[in-house]
Amino acid sequence: MFCYGRILIVIRRQAKVMASHTTPQSSTTQTLSNKIKTNVIKTMVLVSALYAVMWLPQYVVMLLYHFLFLKPNKVVVIVYYVAIFCQFLYMSINPFIYATTFDPVKQVLFRMIPWKRTAEQTTA
């Protein structure tokens, strides 16, 4: 959460600096800037919320296990492995969230696809 907050602060500061160096912005430039800010904020909120939801079962299981002194029976072990699965699922989903919602990541990924290149780009 600290890192995402820091990213948001840097983006806003950079937008203010860029706005002060340019002439008065047109409505399309302002709209594009607002769209980028909104896109970044939505992506950060989605990733943070998904982290909280997917890691919560593991924390709950470990708290119950340690404070209630549960003995490892079949139910506890199954719940534990489901919680571990949720953690790994989050780690697998996270890159796809960035790839689908964050435009700069989309552009980089499209440039990495080798079959999308034309003959002129491969010779250059």
Order of alpha helices (4+ residues) and beta strands (2+ residues): alpha-alpha-alpha-alpha-alpha
